[in-house]
Amino acid sequence: MRVARAQWRWFLGAGVCVALAALSALLADALLARLRPMADLSALGVGPVLSERGRATLTDTSGVITVSCVLPAESPAALPVGRLLRAFAQASRKAAGATLAIAYVDPRVEVGETARLMAQGATGPGILLRQAGRHAFVPENALLTEAGAYDPAEAESAVTAAIARLSRAAGTEIGWLTGHGEPDFADTNPLSGFSGLRRALENEGCTLRAVTLDPAAENGGLPTGVGTLMIVSPRYPVTSAERAFLLDWLDRGGRLFCALPAAGDGGLGPLLERWGVRFGQWPRTPARRAEGDAGFTDSLNGTHPITRELAGKVRLTFGAPRALVPEAPRGVTVAPLVSLETLPVPGGPATNQTVAVMVAAERGGRVGADLAFRPGRIVAAGEATFAENRYVLNHASANRDVAVNAIRWLAGLAGSGAQTGAGVLRIGQDARAWRLDLLTAALGVPLALCLLVWLLTRRRE
């Protein structure tokens, strides 16, 4: 078969076009792979879509809330926060609760108005919310990531929590136990720190306080107002006297969050067994791997308040948590919150097992609604790693949501702190993904079209 000269010219032109497209793709690929850009698509169309929690918070509050956005024009949060606040305002007009009145102030231009707002509660750039003589302030850094970029999920969480704080008489104080080698909740290490959890709790209106136990002191040394205590990864075990105080304190309505250390039980084993939580074999290796040695699970309790809003929608990431076996004694209600599929252990069954790695227990909860009685509550996690910055700062998992919801349930705060599924659409890929997509578009598609035209031409001849 002879190919006409016109066909040769056509194929030559097509080849030149493919070569130019490939060269352009390589140059664009090198730039995108280096910059790794992220696109916030929530500003397109109808704008950001509020989460269910954001809409519910507006419904649960009432009256007019004055919102003053005090951000300089060059702030990375200025424009997206404006879109977010407009979404809140639109939702407030549709809800039967609070109504938002929004004003934007550039502190570098409107100096007088900025000074007046600072006298009313603004401590710098950020968002000031006022209602009936009370105020809540969201600083600019609460709207940004650790790297200084605008974070839609963090921003909505911070504004929603500020609106909720206006309806509460006072903030909630959470004790962070120290004196046993526990980590510092202010540690900003991007992997092993707990600053992300602290920030998430502060967005909920909670205040973390470092506390020590002194069984000989009044109330065991716990400050007045601290009704919830967190014990996170103690390296040295709590003493028998401290454990006896905690058991008595829990019987009087105390609330305790326990996250076990990487080795041992931190002296918490006998306490948890009294509340129907027994340790299983340890360590457990996840069967479904997410990254490195970590494993993921999407098995969450769909009926408990801590995980109800997240079940069936998200996944959690764990390292090698200890299995927790619920064995409820009389008068205690024990519920597994999160389960994890694990690999077989030496001496155990040869098949994979599904074990509970986070458990909630409550004593006296059934009479709490009818009598002036505060039921004692415990949430136990098989490891502390799940609440570290490596997972809490990553919006791809719901570790932060579960940790915050656990503290909210313990502290008696209504509703859920879940932010997953907030309606924020962000796309971004790593270098390999950019390279694969662009080369496919620049080479694969043109070559496929050329092949199709050649087959059609040959068939006609």
C-alpha positions as CSV (number, residue, x, y, z in Angstrom):
1,M,0.0,0.0,0.0
2,R,1.4,3.4,-1.1
3,V,0.9,6.4,1.2
4,A,0.0,9.6,-0.7
5,R,2.2,12.6,-0.3
6,A,-0.7,14.5,1.4
7,Q,-0.9,11.8,4.0
8,W,2.8,11.9,4.6
9,R,2.5,15.7,5.2
10,W,-0.4,15.1,7.5
11,F,1.5,12.5,9.6
12,L,4.5,14.8,9.7
13,G,2.5,17.7,11.0
14,A,0.8,15.4,13.5
15,G,4.2,14.2,14.7
16,V,5.4,17.7,15.1
17,C,2.3,18.6,17.2
18,V,2.8,15.6,19.4
19,A,6.5,16.5,19.9
20,L,5.6,20.1,20.8
21,A,2.9,18.9,23.2
22,A,5.3,16.5,24.8
23,L,7.9,19.2,25.3
24,S,5.3,21.5,26.8
25,A,4.1,18.7,29.1
26,L,7.7,18.0,30.3
27,L,8.3,21.7,31.1
28,A,5.0,22.1,32.8
29,D,5.5,18.8,34.6
30,A,8.9,19.9,36.0
31,L,7.3,23.1,37.3
32,L,4.2,21.5,38.8
33,A,6.2,18.6,40.3
34,R,8.5,21.1,42.0
35,L,5.8,23.5,43.3
36,R,3.1,20.9,44.0
37,P,0.3,23.4,43.9
38,M,-3.0,23.0,45.7
39,A,-6.3,24.3,44.4
40,D,-9.1,25.5,46.6
41,L,-12.3,24.9,44.6
42,S,-14.7,25.9,47.3
43,A,-14.8,29.4,46.0
44,L,-16.3,28.3,42.7
45,G,-20.1,28.1,42.2
46,V,-22.0,28.6,45.4
47,G,-18.9,29.0,47.6
48,P,-17.9,27.0,50.6
49,V,-20.5,24.5,51.9
50,L,-20.8,24.5,55.7
51,S,-20.6,21.2,57.6
52,E,-23.6,19.8,59.4
53,R,-22.0,20.9,62.7
54,G,-21.7,24.5,61.4
55,R,-25.3,24.7,60.4
56,A,-26.4,23.0,63.7
57,T,-24.4,25.5,65.7
58,L,-26.2,28.4,64.1
59,T,-29.5,26.7,64.7
60,D,-28.7,26.1,68.4
61,T,-27.8,29.8,69.1
62,S,-30.0,32.8,68.9
63,G,-29.9,36.6,68.5
64,V,-27.7,38.8,66.4
65,I,-23.9,38.0,66.3
66,T,-21.7,40.9,65.2
67,V,-18.7,39.5,63.3
68,S,-15.7,41.8,62.6
69,C,-13.1,40.4,60.3
70,V,-9.9,42.3,61.2
71,L,-7.4,41.1,58.6
72,P,-4.9,43.0,56.4
73,A,-5.5,42.7,52.7
74,E,-2.3,40.8,52.1
75,S,-3.2,38.1,54.6
76,P,-3.5,34.6,53.0
77,A,-6.7,34.3,55.0
78,A,-8.3,37.6,53.9
79,L,-10.2,36.5,50.8
80,P,-11.1,32.9,51.7
81,V,-12.3,34.0,55.1
82,G,-14.6,36.5,53.5
83,R,-16.1,33.7,51.4
84,L,-16.4,31.6,54.5
85,L,-18.2,34.3,56.5
86,R,-20.6,34.9,53.6
87,A,-21.4,31.2,53.7
88,F,-22.1,31.5,57.5
89,A,-24.3,34.5,56.9
90,Q,-26.3,32.8,54.1
91,A,-26.8,29.7,56.4
92,S,-27.9,31.9,59.3
93,R,-30.6,33.5,57.1
94,K,-32.0,30.0,56.4
95,A,-31.7,28.8,60.0
96,A,-34.1,29.6,62.8
97,G,-31.3,30.6,65.1
98,A,-28.5,33.2,65.1
99,T,-28.2,35.9,62.6
100,L,-24.7,37.2,61.6
101,A,-23.9,40.8,60.9
102,I,-20.5,40.9,59.2
103,A,-18.0,43.8,58.8
104,Y,-14.6,43.8,57.3
105,V,-11.8,46.0,58.8
106,D,-8.3,46.5,57.3
107,P,-6.1,47.3,60.4
108,R,-3.6,49.2,58.3
109,V,-6.3,51.5,56.9
110,E,-9.0,51.8,59.5
111,V,-6.8,52.5,62.5
112,G,-9.5,54.0,64.7
113,E,-12.0,51.2,64.2
114,T,-9.2,48.6,64.8
115,A,-8.3,50.3,68.1
116,R,-12.0,50.2,69.2
117,L,-12.2,46.5,68.3
118,M,-9.0,45.7,70.2
119,A,-10.5,47.4,73.3
120,Q,-13.5,45.1,72.9
121,G,-11.5,41.8,72.7
122,A,-9.5,41.6,69.5
123,T,-5.9,40.8,70.4
124,G,-4.5,41.2,66.8
125,P,-5.4,40.1,63.3
126,G,-8.3,37.7,63.3
127,I,-12.1,37.5,63.7
128,L,-14.0,39.1,66.6
129,L,-17.5,37.8,67.4
130,R,-19.7,39.8,69.8
131,Q,-23.1,39.2,71.3
132,A,-24.9,40.7,74.3
133,G,-21.7,42.0,75.9
134,R,-19.8,38.8,75.4
135,H,-17.1,38.1,72.8
136,A,-15.1,35.4,71.3
137,F,-11.9,36.0,69.3
138,V,-10.4,33.8,66.5
139,P,-6.7,34.7,65.9
140,E,-5.3,34.6,62.4
141,N,-3.0,31.7,63.1
142,A,-6.1,29.6,64.0
143,L,-7.2,30.0,60.3
144,L,-3.8,28.9,58.9
145,T,-1.8,25.7,58.8
146,E,1.6,25.4,60.5
147,A,3.2,26.5,57.3
148,G,1.2,29.7,57.1
149,A,-1.3,28.7,54.3
150,Y,-5.0,29.1,54.6
151,D,-6.7,25.9,55.9
152,P,-10.5,25.8,55.1
153,A,-11.2,23.0,57.5
154,E,-9.4,24.7,60.4
155,A,-11.0,28.0,59.6
156,E,-14.6,26.6,59.7
157,S,-13.8,24.7,62.8
158,A,-12.5,27.8,64.6
159,V,-15.4,30.1,63.6
160,T,-18.0,27.4,64.4
161,A,-16.4,26.9,67.9
162,A,-16.3,30.6,68.5
163,I,-20.0,30.9,67.7
164,A,-20.7,28.0,70.1
165,R,-18.6,29.6,72.9
166,L,-20.8,32.7,72.8
167,S,-23.7,30.6,74.0
168,R,-21.8,29.0,76.9
169,A,-21.4,30.8,80.2
170,A,-17.7,29.9,80.5
171,G,-15.0,27.8,78.8
172,T,-14.3,24.2,79.7
173,E,-11.1,23.4,81.6
174,I,-9.3,20.1,80.7
175,G,-6.5,18.7,82.9
176,W,-3.4,17.2,81.3
177,L,-1.7,14.9,83.9
178,T,2.0,15.5,84.4
179,G,4.6,14.0,86.7
180,H,4.9,10.5,85.0
181,G,6.9,11.4,82.0
182,E,3.9,12.4,79.9
183,P,4.5,14.4,76.6
184,D,4.0,18.1,76.6
185,F,0.7,19.1,75.0
186,A,2.4,22.3,73.6
187,D,5.0,20.3,71.7
188,T,4.9,21.4,68.0
189,N,6.9,18.5,66.6
190,P,5.2,17.7,63.3
191,L,5.3,14.0,64.0
192,S,5.3,13.3,67.7
193,G,3.9,16.5,69.1
194,F,0.4,17.1,70.5
195,S,0.0,20.8,69.6
196,G,-2.5,19.9,66.9
197,L,-4.8,18.2,69.5
198,R,-4.4,21.2,71.8
199,R,-5.3,23.6,69.0
200,A,-8.4,21.6,68.1
201,L,-9.6,21.5,71.7
202,E,-9.0,25.3,72.1
203,N,-11.1,25.8,69.0
204,E,-13.9,24.0,70.8
205,G,-13.6,26.4,73.7
206,C,-11.6,24.1,76.0
207,T,-8.5,25.1,77.9
208,L,-5.8,22.6,78.6
209,R,-4.0,22.9,82.0
210,A,-1.0,20.9,83.2
211,V,-1.9,19.3,86.5
212,T,-0.3,16.9,89.0
213,L,-2.0,14.5,91.4
214,D,-1.5,14.8,95.2
215,P,-3.7,12.3,96.9
216,A,-3.0,14.0,100.3
217,A,-4.3,17.4,99.0
218,E,-7.9,18.5,98.7
219,N,-9.5,17.0,95.6
220,G,-6.3,15.1,94.9
221,G,-4.6,18.3,93.8
222,L,-6.9,18.9,90.9
223,P,-7.7,22.6,90.4
224,T,-11.3,23.7,90.9
225,G,-13.2,23.6,87.6
226,V,-11.2,20.7,86.1
227,G,-13.8,18.0,85.7
228,T,-12.1,16.1,82.8
229,L,-8.6,14.7,83.1
230,M,-6.4,13.4,80.3
231,I,-3.6,10.8,80.9
232,V,-1.6,10.5,77.7
233,S,1.3,8.0,77.3
234,P,2.8,8.0,80.8
235,R,6.3,6.6,80.9
236,Y,6.2,5.9,84.6
237,P,3.2,4.3,86.2
238,V,0.7,6.1,88.4
239,T,1.0,5.1,92.0
240,S,-1.5,3.1,93.9
241,A,-2.5,6.1,95.9
242,E,-3.1,8.2,92.8
243,R,-5.0,5.3,91.3
244,A,-7.2,5.1,94.4
245,F,-8.0,8.8,94.2
246,L,-8.9,8.5,90.5
247,L,-11.2,5.6,91.2
248,D,-13.0,7.6,93.9
249,W,-13.0,10.7,91.8
250,L,-14.6,8.8,88.9
251,D,-17.3,7.4,91.2
252,R,-18.1,11.0,92.1
253,G,-18.6,12.0,88.5
254,G,-15.1,12.5,87.2
255,R,-14.3,12.1,83.5
256,L,-11.1,10.4,82.3
257,F,-9.4,10.0,78.9
258,C,-6.6,7.4,78.8
259,A,-4.2,6.9,75.9
260,L,-1.8,4.0,76.6
261,P,2.0,4.3,76.2
262,A,4.0,2.4,73.7
263,A,5.1,-0.1,76.4
264,G,3.3,-1.2,79.5
265,D,0.0,0.1,80.8
266,G,1.3,3.2,82.8
267,G,-0.3,1.7,86.0
268,L,-3.8,2.2,84.5
269,G,-4.6,-1.5,84.0
270,P,-6.3,-2.1,87.4
271,L,-8.2,1.1,87.1
272,L,-9.6,0.3,83.6
273,E,-10.5,-3.2,84.6
274,R,-12.7,-1.8,87.4
275,W,-14.5,0.0,84.6
276,G,-14.9,-3.0,82.4
277,V,-11.9,-2.5,80.0
278,R,-9.4,-5.4,80.0
279,F,-6.2,-5.4,78.0
280,G,-5.9,-8.1,75.3
281,Q,-2.7,-9.4,73.7
282,W,-0.2,-6.8,72.8
283,P,1.1,-5.4,70.5
284,R,-1.3,-5.7,67.7
285,T,-0.1,-5.2,64.1
286,P,-2.7,-3.7,61.7
287,A,-3.7,-5.9,58.8
288,R,-4.7,-3.0,56.5
289,R,-1.7,-0.8,56.0
290,A,-2.0,2.9,55.3
291,E,1.6,4.2,55.4
292,G,4.8,2.7,56.9
293,D,3.9,0.6,59.9
294,A,0.6,2.4,60.5
295,G,-2.8,0.8,59.7
296,F,-6.2,2.2,58.9
297,T,-9.7,1.2,59.8
298,D,-13.2,2.5,58.9
299,S,-15.0,0.3,61.6
300,L,-16.6,2.9,63.9
301,N,-19.6,2.5,66.3
302,G,-22.6,4.0,64.6
303,T,-24.7,4.4,67.7
304,H,-22.3,6.1,70.3
305,P,-22.3,9.9,70.4
306,I,-18.5,10.0,69.9
307,T,-18.5,8.2,66.6
308,R,-22.1,8.4,65.4
309,E,-21.5,11.3,63.1
310,L,-18.4,9.7,61.5
311,A,-19.4,6.1,61.1
312,G,-19.4,5.0,57.5
313,K,-17.8,8.2,56.3
314,V,-14.2,8.3,57.4
315,R,-11.2,6.2,58.3
316,L,-8.8,6.4,61.2
317,T,-5.1,5.6,61.3
318,F,-3.3,3.7,64.1
319,G,0.2,2.3,64.6
320,A,0.3,-0.8,66.9
321,P,-2.4,-0.2,69.5
322,R,-3.2,-2.5,72.3
323,A,-6.4,-4.5,72.1
324,L,-9.1,-3.5,74.5
325,V,-11.6,-6.1,75.6
326,P,-15.0,-4.8,76.9
327,E,-16.2,-6.7,79.9
328,A,-18.9,-4.5,81.6
329,P,-19.3,-5.1,85.3
330,R,-22.6,-4.4,87.0
331,G,-23.7,-0.8,86.7
332,V,-21.2,0.1,84.0
333,T,-22.1,0.5,80.3
334,V,-19.1,-0.3,78.0
335,A,-19.1,0.4,74.3
336,P,-16.4,-0.3,71.7
337,L,-15.9,2.8,69.6
338,V,-13.2,1.8,67.1
339,S,-12.3,-1.6,65.9
340,L,-9.2,-2.6,63.9
341,E,-8.4,-5.7,61.9
342,T,-5.1,-7.2,63.1
343,L,-2.6,-9.8,61.9
344,P,-2.2,-13.1,63.8
345,V,0.0,-13.1,66.9
346,P,2.3,-15.9,68.0
347,G,0.4,-18.5,69.9
348,G,-3.0,-17.1,68.9
349,P,-5.5,-17.9,66.1
350,A,-4.0,-18.3,62.6
351,T,-6.5,-15.9,61.1
352,N,-6.9,-12.2,61.2
353,Q,-8.9,-10.8,64.1
354,T,-11.0,-7.7,64.6
355,V,-10.3,-6.1,68.0
356,A,-11.5,-3.0,69.8
357,V,-8.8,-0.3,70.1
358,M,-10.9,2.5,71.6
359,V,-13.6,2.0,74.2
360,A,-16.0,4.2,76.2
361,A,-17.4,3.3,79.6
362,E,-20.0,5.1,81.7
363,R,-21.4,4.4,85.2
364,G,-24.8,5.7,86.2
365,G,-25.6,7.2,82.8
366,R,-29.2,5.8,82.8
367,V,-30.2,7.8,85.9
368,G,-28.2,10.9,85.0
369,A,-31.1,12.4,82.9
370,D,-33.6,12.1,85.8
371,L,-31.5,12.9,88.9
372,A,-29.0,15.6,89.7
373,F,-26.2,13.1,89.2
374,R,-23.2,13.4,87.0
375,P,-22.2,10.0,85.7
376,G,-18.6,9.0,85.7
377,R,-17.1,8.4,82.2
378,I,-13.9,6.9,80.7
379,V,-12.6,6.8,77.2
380,A,-9.6,4.5,76.7
381,A,-7.4,4.3,73.6
382,G,-5.0,1.5,72.9
383,E,-2.3,3.9,72.0
384,A,-1.4,7.6,72.2
385,T,0.1,7.8,68.7
386,F,-3.2,8.2,67.0
387,A,-3.6,11.7,68.5
388,E,-0.1,12.9,67.6
389,N,0.5,15.7,65.0
390,R,1.4,13.2,62.3
391,Y,-2.3,12.2,62.1
392,V,-4.2,15.0,63.8
393,L,-2.8,17.7,61.4
394,N,-3.7,15.5,58.4
395,H,-7.2,16.1,57.3
396,A,-7.1,12.9,55.3
397,S,-7.9,11.0,58.5
398,A,-10.5,11.5,61.1
399,N,-8.2,11.0,64.1
400,R,-8.6,14.6,65.3
401,D,-12.4,14.4,65.0
402,V,-12.6,11.2,67.1
403,A,-10.2,12.6,69.7
404,V,-12.1,15.9,70.0
405,N,-15.5,14.2,70.1
406,A,-14.2,12.0,72.9
407,I,-13.2,15.0,75.0
408,R,-16.5,16.7,74.2
409,W,-18.5,13.7,75.4
410,L,-16.4,13.4,78.5
411,A,-16.8,17.1,79.3
412,G,-20.6,17.0,78.7
413,L,-20.6,19.2,75.6
414,A,-23.5,18.7,73.3
415,G,-23.2,17.8,69.7
416,S,-20.2,16.6,67.7
417,G,-16.9,18.3,66.9
418,A,-16.5,16.4,63.7
419,Q,-15.3,18.5,60.7
420,T,-14.8,15.7,58.2
421,G,-17.0,16.3,55.1
422,A,-17.1,20.0,55.7
423,G,-17.8,20.7,52.0
424,V,-14.3,22.0,51.3
425,L,-13.0,20.7,48.0
426,R,-9.2,20.8,47.7
427,I,-7.2,19.0,45.1
428,G,-3.5,18.4,44.9
429,Q,-1.1,15.7,43.8
430,D,2.5,14.7,44.4
431,A,5.2,14.9,41.8
432,R,4.6,11.4,40.5
433,A,0.9,11.9,40.0
434,W,1.4,15.2,38.2
435,R,4.0,13.6,35.9
436,L,1.7,10.6,35.1
437,D,-1.4,12.8,34.4
438,L,0.4,15.3,32.2
439,L,2.3,12.8,30.2
440,T,-0.9,10.9,29.6
441,A,-2.6,14.0,28.4
442,A,0.3,15.2,26.2
443,L,1.4,11.9,24.7
444,G,-1.2,9.2,25.3
445,V,-4.2,11.2,24.0
446,P,-2.6,12.6,20.8
447,L,-1.0,9.3,19.9
448,A,-4.4,7.5,20.4
449,L,-6.1,10.1,18.1
450,C,-3.3,9.7,15.5
451,L,-3.8,5.9,15.6
452,L,-7.5,6.2,15.2
453,V,-7.2,8.5,12.2
454,W,-4.7,6.1,10.6
455,L,-7.0,3.1,11.1
456,L,-9.9,5.0,9.6
457,T,-7.8,6.1,6.6
458,R,-6.5,2.6,6.0
459,R,-10.0,1.2,6.1
460,R,-11.2,3.6,3.5
461,E,-8.4,2.7,1.2
